Each structure stands twice: as C-alpha cells, then as structure tokens.
Amino acid sequence: MTEIQNTDETYMREALKQAKKALALGEVPIGCVIVHEGKIIARGYNRRNTDQSTLSHAEITAIRKAGKVLKDWRLGGCTLYVTLEPCQMCAGAIVQARIPRVVMGSMNPKAGCAGSIINLLEMKAFNHQVEVTRDVLREECSAILQTFFSEMREKQRAKRAPGTLIRSLRGGLPGYTIVEGSEENAEDIQKLMAGNEEYFRLVKEKLPTLEGARESYTILPPNTSREQKTFAVFYKKGKCTAVLDFIQGYPKESVGFIGLFMLAADCQGKGIGKKMFRHICEAAEKAGLEKLRLGCYAANEPGRIFWEKQGFQLAEIQEKDGQKLLVLELALKNRNTALHRQKNLLQSHL
C-alpha cells in the first residue's frame, strides 16, 4: 500500500465516523471530511430529514464549515472525503468551491453524479475539473448503507405485517371493543348489515344473508392474501355498532383499501362514523400506509357525502354491475386540510 492510499483510508475512516452519526439519527448514513494541509478542517454528515432541508447533505455541511475555517469560498488545496458518490447538488458545490481532489467510498448507481449517472466532477466543459479517487474502503462504506436499508425495509414490512391494523385499532377508541370478524360474531354482522335496508336499496343489492355475512370477512380482492385483510367489528356495551373491511397494501403497498365501512342504522347521523373514521386513519398511518382508497356507488349519495366530508377526492369513475362507481382516495397526511376541497368536483361528475 502506498503512502497516499494509507492516508486516504485514514481519512475515509473519519468520514465513516460521520456516517455513523447520521445512522444514529435514522438518516441515510453518509459522512464527509475535508482535509487541508494534512489536517481535518471540516466534518459533515447527512441530516436531511432531521433538519427538514434538502441542503443538509454531508458534503454541503462540510463545504460550508471549511469555507468559514479558511475564510474563503474557494477551497483550493483541500481534499474532500465522502463515503458515497456525491449527488448532482453536492457535485456541483464541489466544482463551485474549486476543490481540487475528491476521494469516494462507494458508488451510487441510482443518483451518483461523479461517474455513475453523469460525471460532473471531471467534465471538461466546466472551468474547473476535480481529480477523483474511487473505491476507497468501498466494502465498509457499502456495508453501512446496506445495513441501513435492510433495517428500514424490515421496519416497513413489520408495519404492514398481518394484524397490524387491528392491533392499532384496539384500545384507541374509548368505550369500544374491537374484534376480528369470525363465526362467533357472524350473526351480529348480518343483523347490522340487514338493518341498513336503504343502502342496499340504493345500490340495488339484496339484504345479506348469514352466509353473505360470513363471506364479508373472508372474501378477498384479486392478488391479495388473507394476511392483508382486517375485518373489524366494533362493539359498544355489547352492541354491534360498526364493521370495517380493510385491505392493507392494495392496490399498492402504500395504500389501504376500504371495502366496507358500515354503521348500525341507529348509530348514523350522530357523529359516530366521523369519530370512528378518524381512529381508522390514525391506525392506518401507524401501519405505514400513505393513502386510503374506496369505491362508492354514485347512487349511494349519503355515502358519497360522508366520504366527501372526510376529505376524499375523486380519483376515477368506473362501471360495475351496470352502475357508476366513484373511486375515491384520501392522502392521509392531507386529510385535515382536504375536507371540502373536492365538493364541487365530485358534484360535477354525477
């Protein structure tokens, strides 16, 4: 190993220490140090989510600090060490800062702009080119990233694991007991549905039999599994007050599909449904979902009005069994601000 290689590895290990600081914050672990005349004059690590700032990349932070130390925006005579190939913003800042040399750990095939997608550092059209050394401690730099993304995927899978929604629903609605639909409560489900005669008249369907109630907690959309389905039955003081048919990760992984949300007839018009739905949204967010989706027959005007008031927006119109079906969606992050935005839009499509 040459003296330069040994020096590069020494400083890359310092950059890795910075990357571990980002990891401790739950950030993508990227670290950077800037060396001038054999001394580290600036350090930085990724804090984009922590600071809620696009600019909080490791390289940008280190460049800003180095400029203050040298009292100059030009960082001539400096070497920048970074654990991951810079993005377009950071590569551009490196060129603008006139940094003469960059040493990188691992490459970034999806977003790297120092050789992967484009090479801004060595582009002849610019008035400054950077000397680039790649793959220094590549395995170590790659390993910390692989560990981070592997753990992140595991957390996402755990959020969407079987039963996640029913666990989130339980205990968060004072006065209610929430259980899974089963043979034990099939009769309660059937009675609740049969009590909603007006709904079934509007959508031109027969009142559910006991067998139909059993189907409701077992039937699945195409290409889904039983593990994705939650059929929740809400009880208050021993009375079945509502049912919810919910599919996690359908039609996309980040979406929850409401197949049915129905209250007992004598519980409607009292704000109970709104309260329950707010709780369902909170449970869906805890399960890692970003959006809710459902279908509402155009003929079911009371249902349409209810969903509109909860902030749902029209996504598309389909035909089902000879009827117009409104496909409605709600972005969970925006549910508090979207309540009335689509009122006129929905009306115009009817």
N, C-alpha and C positions, 0 to 999 in steps of 0.2 A: 504494500500500500504506500502511495506517495504521501509526501507531507501535505499536499493540497487536499487529497482525499481524506486524510486523517482529520484535517481542520474542518472540512465540510461536514463530516459525520459528527464531529463535536458540536458544531453549531446547530445541525439538524436535530440533535437530541434536545437542545434547548428549545427549538421550535416545537418539538413533540411535547415538552413540558407545558407549553402554552396550549397546545391542542387538548391536553388533559383537563385544563381549566374550563375549556368550552364544554367538554364531555360532562364535567361535574354539574354544569348548568342545564344539561339536557339539550345542548346545541350540537350541531354537526361539528365534530372535533377537528378543527383546522387551527394551526398555530403558525406564528411567524416571528422571526427576529431579524433585526438589521444590524450589521456589523460595520464598524468604521475604524480603520487603523488598529485592527486586532481586538476591538472591544465592542461588546453589545451595547448599542446606544438606544435601542427601542425594541419593545416587545408588543405583540398583539395576539388576540385570539377571537374567534368568531363569537359575536354577541347579537346576531341579527334579531332573533326572537326576543331575547331579554330586553334589548333596547327598543324593540319595535322599529328598527331602522334598517333600510336596505344598505346603508353606508357602513354598518358595523361589521365589516369583514376584517379578518385578521390583518391582511396586508394594508388596508386603508388606515386602520388604527395605528399600525407600526410606522407607516409613512408620515402620518400626522405628528407622531411623537418625535420621530427623527428630525423632522424639519424644525421643531422647537429647540431640540438639543443643538443642532448645527446653526440655528438662526438663519436658515436659508431654505427655500423651496427646492433648490437643486441639491440632489443627494449624490453628487459626484464622489467617487472614492468609496462608495458603500456597496456592500453585498447583501442582498435580501434572501433569506432562507425561509421557505414555506413548505408545509407538509403536503399540500395538494396544489396541483397546477392551477394558476390563477384564472378567474373568470374574465369576461370582457371588461368589466369595470376596473378590476384590480390590475389587469394587464395594461390597460390604458393609463392608469395612475402611475404605474411603474415607468412607462415610457415618458410621461409628462414630467416625472420627478428626475429624469435623466439618470436613473440608477444604472450603473454600467454592467452589473452582473446579478443574475438570479440563479439560485440553487433550489431545485424542487425535489420533493419526495416521490409521491405517487402521481400518476397522470389521471386526468379527469375526462374520460371519453365522451361524456354527455354534455359537458359545459366548459371544458378547458380551452383557453384561448392563447396557449403558449405551445401549440403543436398538435393538439387533438382535433379540434374543430377548425381552428384558424391559428396562425402564429403571429400575433400582434407584436411580440417582443423582438422578433428578428425581421420584421417587414421592411424591405428596402425603401418603400415609398415614404416612410417616415424620416424625420430629420434626426432621429436617434434610434440606434439598434442596441439590443441588450445581448450580452454573452449569456448563454443558458447552459446550465449543467442539470441533467435529469437523473432520476432514479437513485438518488442518494438516500439510503435507508428505506428503500421502496417498500420492503416487506413490512417493516414496523409501521410506516405511515399508512399503508393499506390496511393493516390489521386493525388499527384503532377505528378506522372508518367502517370496516366490515362488522366489527363488534357492535358499533353504534346502530347501524341499520338493521342488523339481525335482531337486536333487542327491541328496536322500535316496531319491527314487523310482529314480533311476539306479543307486544303490548296491544297492538291493533287487533290481532287475532283474539286475544283474551277479552277485549272489549266486546267483540262480536260473537263470543262463544255462546253455545246453547244455554238458554235460560237467563242470559244477561238481562234482558228487558224485564222479565217477570221479577227478577231479584231487585231491580231498580224500582219497579212499581210498588213492591211491597213495603209497607212501613212509612211511606212518604205522604199518605193521604189519610189524615186523622179521621177515625170513625169508620173506616172501611177495611174489610178483609178482602184480599185479592188472591184468587186461586186459579190454577190451570183448569181449562175445560176438560171434563172426563165423564165417564159413565155415571159417576156419583152425582153430578150436577146437570146431566143432560136434560132432565125434566124441567129444571129451573130455566135453562137456556131456551127450551122450546116454548115455555109459558111466556117468557119475556118477549120473544120474537112474535108469537101469535097475538100478543097484546098490542102490537104495532100494525093493526089492520090497515090504517090509512097509508102507511109506507108501502105495503105490498100491493095495495090497490093502485097507487101511483105508478109503480114500476111494473105493473102487470104480471105479478108473480103470485103463486098460491101461498097460503099460510103454511109455514114449515110444520111438518110432522115431527114426531120424536126421532125418526130416522134421519130427517133433514137436519135436526139439531145436532145429531151425532156427526153428520158429515161436516158441519161447520167447523168443528175443532180437529178434523183430520184432513180435510181437502187441502191440496197444495197447488200453487201456480206451476206452470211448466218450468222444468230445470231448476227446481228448488228442493231442499231436503227438509225432513221433519225437524232437524236441529235449528232451522231458521225461523220456525213458526212459534209464535206465542198466541195462545187463545186464552185471554184473561177474563175471569168472571168476577165482577165486583159485588160484594155483599155489604149491606149496612143493617145492623141489628137483625141479622138473619134473613133479610130480604134481598133477593137478586135484583140489583138496580141497573146494571150495565154489563155489556160484553164488548170485548175488543179482539178482533182478529188482526194480527200484525205479523208481517214477514220481514225479517232483517236481511239486508243485502239484496233487495230485489226492487227494480230490475238491475240495479248496480250495487256494488259493495257498500257504497256510502249512503244508500237510500233505504228508507223503511217504507213498506207499503201497507197502508191501512185497507184491509179487505172489508172490514165491517166495524163500525162503532155505533152501538145502538143502546139507548136508554129505555128503561121501563116507561110505558106511556105516562104514568102518573108522576114521573120524575122530570118530565120535559117542561121547558119554559120557566125553569126556576134557577137558572144559572149553574145547575149541577154539571151539565155537559161541558160547559166552558171551564169549570174548575178541574174536572177530570182530564180534559184535553191538555190543559197547562201542565198537569202532572205527567201525562204521557210524553209531551215534548221534552220535559226535563229528563225523563228516563231514557228517551231516545238519544239525547245528547250524551248522557253518561255511557251509553252503549257505543259511542263513537260515530254515530250517524250524523250526516250533514243536512239531509233533506228528507221530507216526507212526501209521499205521493198516494193518490187515491183516485178512484173513479166514482163519479156521481151522475146518475141519470138526469138528463135535462128536465124530465117530467117531475123529478123529486125537488120541487122548488124549496120547501122548508129545509131540506138537507143542503142544497146549494147555498142558501142564505147563511146557514150556520157555518159552513166551511169558509165562506167568504169573510164572515166576521172574525174568523180565527186567523185570517191573513193569507189564505190560499190563493194562488193565482192560476189562471187558465194556462195549461201547457199545450194541450191539443184537444181535438174533438174526434171521437171515433164512433163507429156504428157497432152496436151489439144487440143481437136478437131483434133487429128492426127498429131499435131505439137509438136516440142520440145520447152518447156517453161523454161527459165532460171529464177530461183527465186534469186533475188539479195538483199543484205542487206548492210546497212551503219550504223555503230555506230557513232552517232552524235559527241561524244567527240573526236573521232579519224579521223574525216573527213578531217582535214587539212594534216594529215600525211599518209593517206591511198590511195592517189590518183593514184599511179602507182603500188602499191604492188601486185595487183592481175591480172595484164595484161596478163602474160604468163599462169596463172592458168585458166583463162577464155578461152583463145585460145585452151588450151589442151582438153577442154571438148566439143569443137564444131566438 
